[in-house]
């Protein structure tokens, strides 16, 4: 029993008092729990918020469920994360509209922080839609070309050269 307690992380202090450590029993995968996790994520709750509930599994367990191909939870979890990114995008609009015409700079800066945080997390949750896009464009009149063949072409010198007068590399003149 003591060995189990020693392997737990140290307690943090909250308001000068040590927080109580709660150890939850592991929660096994069920279709009902998986459906609740998916529904709550699609309605805008983060996985961390969902897993704080005592009857829910911890985040690590949900991520294991998503990685397990036998459970068929992964595709649903991926779609729920995309829906969560959409939810954050909608929140960005609401936050921006809420401070329109506000003259208090601290309120505007707080809203800016909230918007930037949501933009960042949306870009990580669903990078295909909300991530930074990099495009490589060229001139349509002179499109980018790749070299597919290298040729050595002999070209005549532009002026006559006396080959006997050229020095040879690493060869002494008397060795000729």
SVG drawing of the C-alpha trace seen along z (x, -y; Angstrom):
<svg xmlns="http://www.w3.org/2000/svg" viewBox="-25 -54 88 59">
<polyline fill="none" stroke="black" stroke-width="0.4" points="0.0,0.0 2.8,-2.4 4.6,-1.7 1.4,-2.7 1.2,-6.0 4.9,-6.7 4.5,-6.3 1.8,-9.0 2.8,-12.5 3.5,-15.0 0.6,-17.1 0.3,-20.7 -0.5,-23.5 -3.7,-25.4 -4.3,-28.6 -1.5,-27.6 -3.1,-24.2 -2.1,-20.9 -4.7,-19.6 -6.2,-16.2 -5.1,-13.5 -7.9,-11.6 -7.3,-8.3 -10.0,-7.1 -10.8,-3.6 -10.0,-2.9 -13.0,-3.3 -13.5,-0.6 -14.6,-1.4 -18.3,-1.2 -20.3,-2.4 -22.3,-4.7 -19.2,-6.4 -17.7,-6.7 -20.9,-8.2 -21.0,-10.7 -17.4,-11.8 -18.1,-12.3 -21.4,-14.2 -19.9,-16.5 -16.8,-17.2 -19.1,-18.0 -21.1,-20.5 -17.9,-22.4 -16.3,-20.8 -12.7,-20.0 -11.5,-16.5 -9.9,-17.9 -13.3,-19.3 -15.1,-16.1 -12.5,-13.9 -12.8,-16.0 -16.2,-14.3 -15.8,-11.5 -17.7,-8.9 -15.6,-9.7 -12.2,-8.1 -9.0,-10.1 -7.6,-11.7 -5.0,-9.0 -7.6,-6.3 -9.7,-8.2 -6.6,-8.7 -5.9,-4.9 -9.4,-4.3 -8.9,-6.5 -5.7,-4.7 -7.2,-1.2 -8.4,0.0 -10.6,2.7 -12.8,0.2 -13.7,-1.9 -13.6,-5.0 -10.8,-6.8 -12.8,-8.0 -15.6,-9.3 -13.0,-11.0 -11.4,-12.7 -14.7,-14.0 -15.5,-15.3 -12.2,-17.1 -13.0,-18.8 -16.4,-19.8 -14.6,-21.2 -12.4,-23.3 -15.6,-24.6 -17.0,-25.4 -13.8,-27.4 -14.2,-29.3 -17.7,-30.3 -16.5,-31.4 -13.9,-33.6 -16.7,-35.5 -18.7,-35.9 -15.7,-37.2 -14.8,-39.6 -18.3,-41.0 -18.7,-41.3 -15.9,-44.0 -16.9,-45.9 -17.0,-49.6 -15.5,-49.0 -13.3,-51.8 -11.7,-49.9 -8.4,-48.7 -8.0,-45.9 -11.3,-44.4 -10.2,-44.4 -6.8,-42.9 -8.5,-40.1 -10.8,-39.4 -7.7,-39.4 -6.0,-36.8 -9.1,-34.6 -9.4,-34.9 -5.7,-34.1 -5.9,-31.1 -8.9,-29.7 -7.3,-30.4 -4.2,-28.5 -6.0,-25.5 -8.3,-25.3 -5.3,-25.3 -3.9,-22.3 -7.1,-20.4 -8.0,-20.8 -5.0,-22.1 -6.4,-21.3 -9.1,-23.9 -7.8,-26.3 -4.0,-25.9 -1.6,-28.3 -1.6,-27.7 1.6,-27.8 1.3,-28.1 4.0,-28.0 3.0,-30.0 4.9,-30.7 4.5,-33.0 1.9,-31.5 3.9,-32.7 7.1,-31.1 6.0,-28.1 8.4,-26.4 10.5,-23.7 12.5,-20.8 15.7,-19.6 15.3,-16.1 18.4,-15.7 22.0,-17.1 24.1,-17.3 27.7,-18.2 28.0,-20.3 31.3,-21.1 31.6,-24.8 34.3,-26.3 36.3,-29.0 35.4,-32.5 39.0,-33.5 41.8,-31.3 43.9,-29.8 47.4,-28.4 47.2,-25.1 51.0,-24.8 51.1,-28.0 48.6,-26.8 50.2,-25.6 49.3,-22.0 48.2,-21.4 50.7,-19.5 53.1,-18.8 56.5,-20.3 57.5,-22.0 60.4,-19.7 58.2,-16.5 56.4,-17.3"/>
</svg>
